[in-house]
Amino acid sequence: MAARHDLLARGHAFRLPEVIAFGEHRRCRSAPLFLFRRAGERSRMATTDLSSLFSLYELSTGRRLFALAQVVKAADGLGLPPIATHARAALAHDTLTRTLDTRWAARAQPPPLDAVLKPIDAKLDRTLSSLRDAARAQAEVATPADGLAAKVETFLREVFPIGVGAITSLVYVEELSQVDRILDKVRGPNAPLADLVTEIGLTRHVERLAELAEQYRKALEVPKNDLTWGEVRAARARGQNLLLETVALIIAYTAGDTPERATARATLLAPILVQNEAVRQYLRARRRVEDVDPVTGELDLTAPPSGPDAEALFAPHAG
């Protein structure tokens, strides 16, 4: 037997028709959707916040997006533009919220630098060694008359004063600093050793070193992320409130006991209540709420946490 949901407002009962059916999601019927109080009844919280009026869980961002997309489709099909327009505005907001979720998760769990830097570092080390070896090779074939051997000695002394190994064994940031020092000496119109590089035939090595140094620098520079937890939390709260406003509009525009209105109400509320029940099951089992793909509704294990337990996982710890 389908569930009844009582809406108590101003001391009068308004009963939703018994038409809500959700197939396998029958547990959606067990919990009341509304928590309005009778007129004169003392409330534990004097507020007009919609979250205090509707008995709905906070949905994860992906679940809100999926549910709202279905509401838009249903509202369009039923010819209810006000509901469709509001749901589209909620979709637009939560699309941005999803971006904030992703940025915050990336900030909380940055990828290890080694995975990006090690391949570049290996190429940089080989290029430094190749630069040294190429200079030495020129000295070995030089004649006493051309004075090239002395010039190579000067070059190596200026570029590698204590050897290549002293540079390649440094930590990432310090190695890049030494490479920048070398490039200042050997590359550019004002570089003191630029002419010598050309004469010895090391231009190709120097240009390759410059390319790798730029790659190294980009990998080391973590993009600035000034996003705060407060911004993320506020965006999620606004998204949830827009969802509740959508529920309120559905109730308002489908009010009445006619079969047509009751069916429309059930159709429009179903996507939201199905996601609400899914979250309830997660929380009841004391499990982290897994998000869904906003388009397909399938579980998305790669989605950034954004459900009702996400604050405990990602909020900055006090102290």
N, C-alpha and C positions, 0 to 999 in steps of 0.2 A: 504494500500500500504506500502510495507516495506520501512524502512528508508535508507537514503544514508549518509555515513560518509566520509567527504573529508579529505584527508591527503595532506597537503601542504608542500612540501619539495623542497628547492632550486628553488622556483618560479614556480614549475610545479605541476599540480594537478594529484593525483593518487586516483581514486575512487574505494571504496570497492563495490563489487556487492550487489545487492538487494536480499540477501538470508537469512538475519538474522531474525529468527522468534522464539519467546520465549513463545508461548501460551498465558497464562494469564498475563505474564509479558510484555505487549506491551509498557509500559511506558519506558522500557529500550531503545526504539528506539528514544526517544525524545531528548536525550542529546548527543552531539558529543563526540566520544571517544578520538579524537586526537586534540592537540592544537599546532601543528607545525605552524611556521610563514613563510611567503614568504621571499626569499633571499633579504636582504637589509632592510627589515622591522625592525624598532626599537623594541626591546623587553624590557619590564619593568624589566626583570631579566636575566642577562647574566649567564646562568647556563646550565649544561648538566645533571642535576638531572632529573631522569625519571619522578618524580612527577610533574615537570613543563611541561612535554611533553604530559602526558596522563590525560584526564579529568575523573579520577576515584576517588571515595571517599576512605578514609582509612577504611579498613574493620576490624572488630573485629577479634581476633585470631581464634576463632572457625569457623567463616565464611570463613576465608582464608583457614583453614585446610580442610573444607568440599569442597570448590571450587577446591582447588588444587588436592585433591584426585580424583575428577571427571575428571580433566584435564589429570591426569596421565592415567586413564582408557581409555579416548578417544584417547590420543596420542599413547598408546600401540596398540589400535585397528586400528589406521590409519597407523601404521608403521612409527612413527616419534620419534625415540629414543632420539635425542637431546632435544626435548621438554619434553619428559617423564623424562629424567635424571635430567633436571634442576628443574622440578616441584617436583621431589622426594627430591632434596636437599632443596627446599623451605619448603616442608613438614617436613623434619627432623629438620630444624631450628625452625619452628613454634611449633613443638611438645615441644621443650625446652622452647620456649616463653610461652606456655600455663602453664608450670610448674612455671615459674617466675611470671606469672599473679596470680596463686593460692597462691604462697608464699607471694606476696605483699598484696593481699587481706586479707590473714590471719593475716599479721602484722598490717594492718590498722584497722582490726576489730577482735581483739582477743576474744575468748570465755570467759565468766565470770568464774572466779576461783571458785565461790561458787558451780557451777554445778558439778565440779569435786571433790572439797575438802570436801564438807559437808558430804557425806557418809563416807569418810575416817575419818574425824574429829569425827563423832559420834562414830565410832568403837574405835578410839583411846581414847576418853573420857571414854567409858565403860571399856576398858582394864585397864586404870589407876585406876578407881574405884574398879575393880575386884581385882587388885593387892593389893590394900589397904585392902579390905575386907577379902581376903584370908589370909593375914598376921595376921589380927585381930582374925580370926577364929582359927588359930593355937595357939595364945596366950590364947584364952578362954579355950582350952582343955589341956593346959600345966599344969604340976605339979610344985610345988615349988622346987622340987629336981632337975629338968632338966634345970632350969634357962632360959627356952625358952621365957617366957614372957618378961624378960629384954632384950633379944636379939631382939625380935619383936619391942619393944619400940625404941631400937637403930636404927633398920632398918627404921621404919616410920619417925623418927626424921631426919635421913639423906636424905631419898628419898622425903618425903613430909613435909618439915620444917614448912610450914604454911597451910598445907592441900591440898587435891586434887583439891578442887574448885578453889584455887588460880591459878592452872595451866590450868584447862579446860576452864576457863573464859578468857584466853588470846587470842589475835589475832593469826592468823595462824602461822606466822613466829616465834613469841615469844614462842608459845606453843611447836613448834618443837624444839626450842633451849632448853627448859626445859626438854623435853623428851630425847634429846641427853645427857644432864647433868645426868639424871637418869641412862641411859644405860651405861655411863662411870663408874658409881659407882657399877652397879650390874651385868655387863656382860663382859666377857673377862678374860684372864689369869691374868691381872694386876688390875682388878677391886677390890677395897677394900671390897666390900660386896658380892662378888661372892660366897664365901664359905657359907655365911649366907643364901643366896638365896637357895642354895642346901639343907641346913639343914632344913630350914623352909618349903621347898617344893614348891617354887615359880618359878622353872625353866620354866615351860610351859608358865606362864604368861609373863615372861621376854622375851622369844623367840617371842611370839606373839606381844609384844610391839615393838620389833626390826623390825619385818616384816611390821607392820603398819607405823613405822617411815620412812622406806624406801619408801613406797608408798606415804606417805605424802610429802617427799622430792622431789620425781619425779614430783608430781603434782604441787608443788610450783615453781620448776625450769623451767622457760620459755625457750624453746630452743633458742639458740643464732641465730639471724637472721640479718646478716650484709648486706643484700641486700639493694641496694640504688634505689631510683626512677629513677636516670639516667640510671642504667643498664636495668631496665624494659622498659623504654622509648626507649632506643637504640635497644633493642631486637625487639620491636614492629616495629620500623622504618625500621630495616633491613628486617623483615618479609614482610612488605609492599613493599619494594624495590624489593625483590625477586619475589613477585607477579607481579610487573610491568615488571621486566625482562622477566618473563614467557610470559606476553602479547606481549612484543617486539619480542620474539622468535616465537610466533605463527604467528605474522604478517609477519616476515621474511620468515618463512618456508612455508607459504601458500600464498605468494604473487602471484598475477596473477588473470586474469578474467575468467579463465575456470570454468565451473560449479563444477568440482571436487574440485578444490582448494577453491572456494568460500564456498562450503558446509563444507569442512574440517575446514575452518576458523571459520565459524559460530558455528560448533559443539564444537570447542575448546574454543571459547570465551564465549559461553553461560553460563557455570557455574559461571564465574567471574562476568559477567554482571548482572545476576540474583541477586547475592548477593549485587552488587553495587546499584541496584535499590532498594533493600530492605532497605539498609542504607539510601539512599536518602529519602525514604518515612518517616523513623523515624525522620530524621533531619528536614524535611519539617514540620512535625507535632510537632516539638520541644519536642520530646520524647527521653528518654535515649535509645540508641541502645542496643537491647537485643541480646545476643549471641545465637549460635545454637550448637547442639551436632555435633562434628567434623565427626562422623560416619553416623548418620541418617539425619542430617540437620534439625531436629526438634528443636523448641525453647527450650533452656536450661536455666531456670530461676535461677538455682543454679550456673551457670558459673561465674567466676570472671569478673568484668567489664574490657573490653579491647578495646572498640570501640573508635570512634573519640571524644566522650565526656568523656572518662574515666579519662583524665588528669585533667579535672575540678573537678572530683569527688574525686580523690585519690592523686593528686600531693600535696606535702607539701605546706602549706600556707606560704606566705612571712610574715616576721615580727614576 
